[in-house]
């Protein structure tokens, strides 16, 4: 494995942030401006990465008015990082008993205590999704994938964004293939939604203010059932699972600095997410030939031979 290959991604460290950490490790101390030449980016971007590394306990900021940082000894720092991630996973595992109870309740139509309520039918699911968003005061977090019991659009979200509710959504690549979905997402991003895409997303989920969740129990439209989950260790576990998905997903909106236009970045993100050429062309309203020309130009820009390599290089440069 080459030194440039990201090795801390599984512990929640962004590949670009890891490259900054490696650069700091080669020096006793460093200021953001001193790392720009090695990393080929601005001092502001390096400074943001250093602040995130400090939050993860990998670097420390030295005293004084000037921003200088020193690396924390990797053995201790990385071990603490791994231990924190292990604790997150352990909290998910600890919910296994409640997940088993939820599974049994779904089969019997029963509920237990006041923590989980099972609702059935597309209309009931839709009403709960509207209610969850209308009752949110601070934050709505979603995992979104097909199929859709009612409509793919969500008019409630634009209203909630307008009153200051933060929306963070993780989409499966399959969702972007549905007619109109990508245009809807781009419009919501313009209104303030933070959108990411994650291959392999297996469930649908919505969480409001970390106090109420709605999770369909089946992806079969002939058997529409969902769990309404109130404060409990199960809700904590689902929130933790959403956070892990969010960290692993690729942004659909732009980072502050990169040489890509909006369409090029979107093409690159969809490519890395696993969509086929025909599906991407259809979503963007292009011919397959035009789309492949754009891909070829992106490969040239990145110095990549294929889409996998393009994704690795773009992620390393912080473009994704």
C-alpha positions as CSV (number, residue, x, y, z in Angstrom):
1,X,0.0,0.0,0.0
2,X,1.5,3.3,-1.0
3,X,1.7,6.2,1.5
4,X,-0.8,8.2,-0.4
5,X,-3.5,5.6,-0.1
6,X,-6.1,6.7,2.5
7,X,-6.0,4.5,5.5
8,X,-8.1,6.3,8.1
9,X,-11.4,6.5,6.1
10,X,-12.9,3.7,8.1
11,X,-12.3,5.7,11.3
12,X,-14.2,8.7,9.9
13,X,-11.3,10.7,8.5
14,X,-11.8,12.4,5.1
15,X,-9.0,11.4,2.6
16,X,-8.0,15.1,2.2
17,X,-7.8,15.6,5.9
18,X,-5.6,12.5,6.1
19,X,-3.3,14.0,3.6
20,X,-3.0,17.1,5.7
21,X,-2.3,15.0,8.8
22,X,0.5,13.1,6.9
23,X,2.0,16.5,5.9
24,X,2.0,17.7,9.5
25,X,3.6,14.4,10.7
26,X,6.7,15.2,8.6
27,X,7.2,18.5,10.5
28,X,7.6,19.4,14.2
29,X,4.9,22.1,13.8
30,X,3.1,23.7,10.8
31,X,0.9,26.6,9.9
32,X,-1.8,26.2,7.2
33,X,0.1,28.4,4.7
34,X,3.2,26.2,5.0
35,X,1.3,23.1,3.8
36,X,-0.3,24.6,0.7
37,X,2.6,23.8,-1.7
38,X,2.6,20.1,-0.7
39,X,-1.1,19.8,-0.9
40,X,-1.7,22.1,-3.9
41,X,-4.6,23.9,-2.3
42,X,-5.4,27.1,-0.4
43,X,-4.4,27.9,3.2
44,X,-8.1,28.3,4.1
45,X,-8.9,24.8,3.0
46,X,-5.9,23.4,4.9
47,X,-7.0,25.4,8.0
48,X,-10.5,23.9,7.9
49,X,-9.0,20.4,7.6
50,X,-6.7,21.1,10.6
51,X,-9.6,22.2,12.7
52,X,-11.4,18.9,11.8
53,X,-8.3,16.9,12.7
54,X,-8.1,18.7,16.0
55,X,-11.7,17.7,16.7
56,X,-10.7,14.1,16.0
57,X,-7.7,14.4,18.4
58,X,-5.1,13.9,15.7
59,X,-3.4,17.4,15.9
60,X,-3.2,20.1,18.6
61,X,-3.2,23.8,18.1
62,X,-0.3,25.6,19.7
63,X,-0.6,28.6,22.0
64,X,-0.2,32.0,20.4
65,X,-2.0,34.4,18.1
66,X,-0.8,32.7,14.9
67,X,-2.4,29.4,13.9
68,X,0.2,26.6,14.3
69,X,-0.4,23.0,14.8
70,X,1.5,19.9,15.9
71,X,0.6,16.3,15.3
72,X,-0.4,14.1,18.3
73,X,1.6,10.9,18.5
74,X,-0.1,8.6,16.0
75,X,-0.1,5.5,18.1
76,X,-2.2,7.1,20.9
77,X,-4.2,9.4,18.6
78,X,-5.3,6.7,16.2
79,X,-6.0,4.2,19.0
80,X,-8.3,6.8,20.6
81,X,-10.0,7.3,17.2
82,X,-10.6,3.6,16.7
83,X,-11.9,3.2,20.3
84,X,-14.4,6.0,19.7
85,X,-15.6,4.4,16.5
86,X,-15.8,1.1,18.3
87,X,-18.0,2.6,20.9
88,X,-20.3,4.0,18.2
89,X,-20.7,0.5,16.7
90,X,-21.2,-1.0,20.1
91,X,-24.1,1.3,20.7
92,X,-25.7,0.0,17.5
93,X,-25.1,-3.6,18.5
94,X,-26.6,-2.9,22.0
95,X,-29.9,-2.2,20.2
96,X,-30.2,-5.8,18.9
97,X,-32.7,-6.8,21.5
98,X,-35.0,-3.9,20.7
99,X,-34.6,-4.5,17.0
100,X,-35.7,-8.1,17.6
101,X,-38.7,-6.9,19.5
102,X,-39.5,-4.5,16.7
103,X,-39.2,-7.3,14.2
104,X,-41.6,-9.5,16.2
105,X,-44.1,-6.6,16.7
106,X,-44.2,-6.0,13.0
107,X,-45.3,-9.6,12.4
108,X,-48.0,-9.6,15.1
109,X,-49.3,-6.1,14.6
110,X,-48.6,-5.4,18.3
111,X,-46.9,-2.5,19.9
112,X,-44.6,-2.4,22.9
113,X,-44.6,0.2,25.6
114,X,-44.8,3.7,24.2
115,X,-41.6,3.6,22.2
116,X,-42.7,2.0,18.9
117,X,-45.9,2.2,17.0
118,X,-46.6,0.2,13.9
119,X,-48.6,1.8,11.2
120,X,-49.9,0.2,8.0
121,X,-50.9,1.5,4.5
122,X,-49.5,4.1,2.1
123,X,-51.7,6.9,3.3
124,X,-50.9,6.4,7.0
125,X,-47.2,6.3,6.1
126,X,-47.5,9.6,4.1
127,X,-49.4,11.3,7.0
128,X,-46.7,10.4,9.4
129,X,-43.9,11.6,7.1
130,X,-45.7,15.0,6.8
131,X,-46.3,15.2,10.5
132,X,-42.7,14.3,11.3
133,X,-41.5,17.2,9.2
134,X,-44.1,19.7,10.4
135,X,-43.2,19.0,14.0
136,X,-39.4,19.3,13.4
137,X,-37.9,22.4,15.0
138,X,-34.2,21.9,14.2
139,X,-33.1,19.0,12.1
140,X,-34.5,16.3,9.7
141,X,-32.2,13.5,8.7
142,X,-33.2,11.0,6.0
143,X,-32.1,7.9,4.1
144,X,-33.9,7.8,0.8
145,X,-34.2,5.0,-1.7
146,X,-36.9,3.5,-4.0
147,X,-39.6,2.3,-4.1
148,X,-42.0,5.2,-3.3
149,X,-45.4,4.4,-1.8
150,X,-46.9,7.8,-2.8
151,X,-44.9,10.4,-4.7
152,X,-41.2,11.1,-5.1
153,X,-41.6,14.8,-4.4
154,X,-41.7,16.3,-0.9
155,X,-43.3,19.8,-0.9
156,X,-43.3,19.9,2.9
157,X,-39.5,20.1,2.9
158,X,-39.2,23.5,1.1
159,X,-41.6,25.0,3.7
160,X,-39.6,23.5,6.6
161,X,-36.3,24.8,5.1
162,X,-37.9,28.2,4.9
163,X,-38.5,28.3,8.6
164,X,-35.0,27.2,9.4
165,X,-35.1,23.5,9.8
166,X,-31.9,21.8,8.6
167,X,-32.3,18.9,6.2
168,X,-29.6,16.3,5.6
169,X,-30.4,13.6,3.1
170,X,-28.6,10.5,2.0
171,X,-29.8,9.1,-1.3
172,X,-29.3,5.7,-2.9
173,X,-28.0,5.9,-6.5
174,X,-31.2,4.0,-7.5
175,X,-33.3,7.0,-6.4
176,X,-31.5,9.3,-8.9
177,X,-32.7,7.1,-11.7
178,X,-36.4,7.8,-11.0
179,X,-37.8,10.4,-13.4
180,X,-37.7,13.9,-11.9
181,X,-35.9,12.9,-8.6
182,X,-32.5,14.4,-9.5
183,X,-34.1,17.7,-10.5
184,X,-36.1,17.8,-7.3
185,X,-33.0,17.2,-5.2
186,X,-31.1,19.9,-7.0
187,X,-33.9,22.3,-6.4
188,X,-34.0,21.4,-2.7
189,X,-30.2,21.8,-2.5
190,X,-30.7,25.4,-3.8
191,X,-33.1,25.9,-0.9
192,X,-30.6,24.6,1.6
193,X,-30.8,20.9,1.8
194,X,-27.5,19.1,2.3
195,X,-27.6,16.0,0.0
196,X,-25.3,13.1,-0.3
197,X,-25.4,9.7,-2.2
198,X,-24.4,6.3,-0.9
199,X,-24.3,3.0,-2.8
200,X,-25.7,0.0,-1.1
201,X,-28.3,1.9,1.0
202,X,-30.7,-0.8,2.2
203,X,-33.4,1.0,4.2
204,X,-35.5,4.1,4.2
205,X,-35.5,6.3,7.3
206,X,-36.5,9.8,8.5
207,X,-35.5,11.3,11.9
208,X,-36.7,14.6,13.3
209,X,-34.8,16.4,16.0
210,X,-33.4,13.0,17.2
211,X,-36.6,12.4,19.1
212,X,-38.9,10.9,16.5
213,X,-38.2,8.5,13.6
214,X,-40.2,6.9,10.8
215,X,-38.8,3.7,9.2
216,X,-40.7,1.6,6.6
217,X,-40.4,-2.1,7.6
218,X,-40.8,-3.4,4.1
219,X,-39.8,-2.3,0.5
220,X,-42.8,-4.2,-0.8
221,X,-45.5,-1.8,-2.0
222,X,-48.1,-4.5,-1.5
223,X,-47.2,-4.7,2.2
224,X,-46.7,-1.1,3.4
225,X,-45.8,-1.1,7.1
226,X,-43.7,1.4,9.1
227,X,-42.5,1.9,12.6
228,X,-42.9,5.2,14.4
229,X,-40.1,5.3,16.9
230,X,-39.9,7.6,19.9
231,X,-37.0,8.2,22.3
232,X,-35.3,4.9,23.1
233,X,-32.1,3.0,22.7
234,X,-33.5,1.9,19.3
235,X,-33.9,5.5,18.2
236,X,-30.3,6.2,19.4
237,X,-29.1,3.2,17.4
238,X,-30.9,4.3,14.2
239,X,-29.5,7.8,14.7
240,X,-26.0,6.3,15.0
241,X,-26.5,4.3,11.9
242,X,-27.6,7.4,10.0
243,X,-24.5,9.3,11.1
244,X,-22.3,6.5,9.8
245,X,-24.1,6.5,6.4
246,X,-23.7,10.3,6.3
247,X,-19.9,10.1,6.9
248,X,-19.5,7.5,4.2
249,X,-21.7,9.2,1.5
250,X,-20.5,11.5,-1.3
251,X,-21.8,15.1,-1.4
252,X,-24.1,16.0,-4.2
253,X,-23.5,19.8,-3.6
254,X,-20.3,21.6,-4.2
255,X,-17.3,21.9,-1.9
256,X,-16.1,25.5,-1.5
257,X,-13.1,25.1,-3.8
258,X,-12.6,22.9,-6.8
259,X,-12.1,23.5,-10.5
260,X,-15.2,21.5,-11.5
261,X,-18.4,23.1,-12.7
262,X,-21.7,22.0,-11.1
263,X,-22.6,19.6,-13.9
264,X,-19.1,18.0,-14.1
265,X,-19.1,17.4,-10.3
266,X,-22.5,15.9,-10.5
267,X,-21.5,13.6,-13.3
268,X,-18.4,12.5,-11.4
269,X,-20.5,11.9,-8.2
270,X,-23.0,9.8,-10.1
271,X,-20.3,7.8,-11.8
272,X,-18.6,7.0,-8.5
273,X,-22.0,6.1,-7.1
274,X,-22.4,3.3,-9.6
275,X,-25.0,4.6,-12.0
276,X,-24.6,3.4,-15.6
277,X,-23.8,5.8,-18.5
278,X,-27.3,5.5,-19.9
279,X,-29.0,6.4,-16.5
280,X,-26.8,9.4,-16.0
281,X,-27.4,10.7,-19.5
282,X,-31.1,10.3,-19.0
283,X,-31.1,12.2,-15.7
284,X,-29.1,15.1,-17.2
285,X,-31.1,15.2,-20.4
286,X,-28.0,14.4,-22.5
287,X,-27.3,11.9,-25.2
288,X,-25.1,9.0,-24.2
289,X,-22.5,10.2,-26.7
290,X,-22.4,13.7,-25.1
291,X,-22.2,12.3,-21.7
292,X,-19.3,10.0,-22.6
293,X,-17.5,13.0,-24.1
294,X,-17.9,14.8,-20.7
295,X,-16.6,11.7,-18.9
296,X,-13.6,11.5,-21.2
297,X,-12.8,15.2,-20.5
298,X,-13.1,14.5,-16.7
299,X,-10.7,11.6,-17.1
300,X,-8.2,13.9,-18.9
301,X,-8.6,16.6,-16.2
302,X,-7.9,14.0,-13.4
303,X,-5.3,12.0,-15.3
304,X,-7.5,8.9,-14.7
305,X,-7.9,5.8,-16.9
306,X,-11.3,4.7,-15.7
307,X,-14.2,5.8,-13.5
308,X,-12.9,4.0,-10.3
309,X,-9.5,5.8,-10.7
310,X,-11.3,9.1,-11.3
311,X,-13.3,8.7,-8.1
312,X,-10.2,7.9,-6.1
313,X,-8.2,10.9,-7.5
314,X,-11.1,13.3,-7.1
315,X,-11.7,12.2,-3.5
316,X,-8.0,12.6,-2.7
317,X,-8.0,16.1,-4.1
318,X,-11.1,16.9,-2.0
319,X,-13.4,17.4,-5.0
320,X,-15.8,14.8,-3.7
